[in-house]
Amino acid sequence: MKAIITNVSIVVLALLLLLLLGFPLAMFMGEKQGKVDLNEKIELPFKMSKDTKVALIYLGYVGCRTICMPSLEESAKIYEALEETSKTEFYFINISKEEVGAKEFAHYFHKEFVGLQLSTKETSKLMRELRAYSSDALVEGGEIYHTGYLYLITQKKEGEFILKSMYYTRPFDIESIILDIKKELK
């Protein structure tokens, strides 16, 4: 039993050390963006306008204060900074099984944000495509634990989508994301 506790302690200490060293090293090396470029074809369970060239997708749930609200506020700043929003859309996908006001929640942050409530099957498939996860709350009415990533999707032709990038560090590097979007709109 003592050996198990010692092994667990070593693992926890090693993970803590990596976390403490990893963050300053990432900052020193200039990797504040927290981005993974993927460039993979994906399927989306909803339709986009054929004029949309770039979409940002965020998976969260209505009422999430700790992750979603700050992320959606940052996304609104990104959207506002774009000169041409006619070819860019933002989608908030409600991952909660409860169908409660995804459209209204998204509109609270920006009037042009699209809030969607997909079926449980569609949401699960999309989450697999985007490498996202969620875990139901342990207590009724509690927080749903989930990834707080922002995804950059491009539409090559109507119905053909490419997952370009996944932004995983919060707060998001707004300036870099804006530059990525502008590059895709060229």
N, C-alpha and C positions, 0 to 999 in steps of 0.2 A: 504494500500500500504506500509505503514511504517512497519507493522508487517511482511509482506512478505520479505522485504529487510533485516530486522533483522534476520528472520529465515534463509535466504540464507547466511547471513554473519556468523551466528553461525555454519552452516554446513561447509562452506568453512574453517573457522578457525579450526574446529574439524578435518577435513581432513588434513589440513596443519600440525597440531599438531601431528597427527598419523604418517604422513610421516616423520616429523623431529625426532620423538621419535623412530619410527620403524626401521629406518636405523641404528642408533647407537646400538639399542638393538640386531638387527640381527648380527651386527659385533661383539658385545660383547659375544653373545651366540655361535659364531663360524659358523654361517650359511651363509658363503660367497658364497657357491656353487650355490645357487639359483636353486634348482632342485626339481622336483616332480617325484616320482616313480609311474608308473601307471600299468604296467604289464597287458595290455589289448590287446586282439586280434584286429587287424585292417585289412582292405583291402587296398592294394595299387593299383593304376590305371596304374602301369607300371611293367615290369618284371625286376627281378634281376637275376644275374647269380646264378645258383644252388650252387656254391661254396661260395657265400657270406653268412657269418654268422652274420655280424653286418653292419648296414648302419646308417650314419648320414644324416639327411634330414634338409635342410634349405629352407624356403619359402621366397622369396624376389622378386625383379625385377631388370632387367638389367639397370644399371646406377645409382642405389640407392647408394648415397655416405654417407648418415648419419648413416644408420643402417647396410646395407648389406655389404659394403666394409670392415668395421672393423670386422664384424662377420666372413666373409669369410677368412680374413687374419688370424684370430684366429683359424679357422677351419683348415687352411693349416698347422699351427703349430702343431695342434693335430695330423693331418694325418702324418706329417713328423716324429713325435716322436714315432709312432707305429713301432715296429720291423717287424711285419708281416702284410703288407697291402693287401696281396692276398685274404684275407677273409673279408676285410673291404672296403666299398665303401662310397663315399660322393656324395649326390645328391643335386643340386641346382635346385629348381623348380621355374620357372619364373611365378609369379602371374599376371603379366601384360596381358591385353587382346591383346596387340600388340606382334606379334611374331617377336622379335628382338634379335637374338644372344645369347640365353641362354647358348648354348654350349661354345661359345667363351668367354663369361663373366666368366663362371665357370673355364675354362682353364687358364684364366689370373691369377687366384689365385693358381691353382695347375694343372699340366698337366693331372692328373688322375681323377680330379673331373668331374662328369657327370652333364651336364646342360640339363634340359628338359623343353619343352614347351608343356603342356598338353592342352586338350580342356578346354573350360570354365566350362563345366559340370564336367569333371574329377578334375579340380583344386578346384572347390567348394566342391566336395565330400571329397577330401583329406583334405581340410582345416577344414571341420566339424570333420573328424576323428581325426585330430591332435589338435583340439581346437584352431585353429588359426583364425585370422580375418584380414580383410583389408578394406580400405575405399578409394574410388577413390579420386583423387586430386580435390580440389575445383576449381582450375583454370587449363585450358588446359596446359599440359606440366609440371604440378607441381608434387610434391612428392605424392606417394601413401602411405598412412598411413597403417602400418601393424605390426603384431607381429614380433619380431626379435628373435624368439626362435630357439633352436637347438634341434632336436629330435633324440633319440637313438632307433633304430629299430633292432630287431633280426629276423632272418629267421630260424624257427625251422626245417621245411622241405620245399622243393620247393613250394612256393606259400602260405605258412602259416607264417604270420608276427605278431610279438608282439611289441607293443609300450611300451618299457621299461621305458624310462625316457624323461622328457622334461626339458631343461635347459633354464631358463628365465632371469637370471641376466647377464648383460653385464658390464664389460668384462666377458667372460666365465671363469670359474675356470678350466683352461686347464689341470692341473695335475689331478684333480678329474675325469674329463671326460676321460682322458687316462686310469686311473685306472679302471673306469667302463667298458670301451671297452675291456681291457685286461681280466677282470673278465669274460666277456661274451665269449671271444675267447677260454677260457680254456675248 
